[in-house]
Amino acid sequence: MYGVVKEGGEGGVGGYEIDGERGGVGLMKEELGDGGCRCEVRVERERKRGFRGKYDKGTGEMYEIDGEKG
């Protein structure tokens, strides 16, 4: 599962692991950059790349998805 992450003045994308046995969610990996957190996260159909559009800066970023670490 992927979502928006914010730490201090940085925002980015986080990859989360869902633990079906305990019913929890844990952060596996995050990619942070400067700027706020007002953004959108999408994952391509093949699940090889993730995309983040940052509304506050009018920019977009692409991330390679690691099959083991999100």
N, C-alpha and C positions, 0 to 999 in steps of 0.2 A: 504494500500500500504506500502511496506517496502523498505528500502534503507540504504545505508552506511551513517554514521554520523561521523564527525570529529570535535573535540573541543580541541584546544591546542595540547598537545602531546598524546591525547587519541583518539581512534577510536572505532566504534561500529555499532550497528544496531538501526534504528529508525522506529517506526510505525507511519504512517501518515493517517490523515482523509481527505477524499476528500469532499469538500463542493460543491455539484452539483448546488445549488441555486446561490451562489456567484462566482462559478468557481475558488475557492481557494483551497490550500492544507495547512494543519496545522499539526505540530508535536504533537502527542499524548503522546508518551513515547519513551525513549531511554535507551539503555543498553550500557555503555561505558567500555572500558578496556584499559590497557596500550598498547602502541605501535602505529604504524602508521595506516593508513586507507586503505592500499592496500589489499582489501579483496573482497570476493564474498558473497552475501546474497541469500539464498534460503528458500522457505517455503514448507513444506511437503503438499501433496495433501489434507489431512484432515484438514489442517490449524490449527493444535494444537501445532506445534513446528516450530521454525525458526532455521536456521543453518548459521553460519558465518565461512568461511575459511579465515585465515589470511596468506597471501603469504609471508610477511616479517619474520614471526616467524615459519611458517610451522605447525600451530596449527589449531584446529577447536573448535567451541563452539556451544552449543545447547541452545535455549531459549524456555521456555513455552510461548505460546501466550495467552494473556488475551483477551477474546472476546469483552470486553467493552473498554479496554484501549490500545489495540494493543499489 
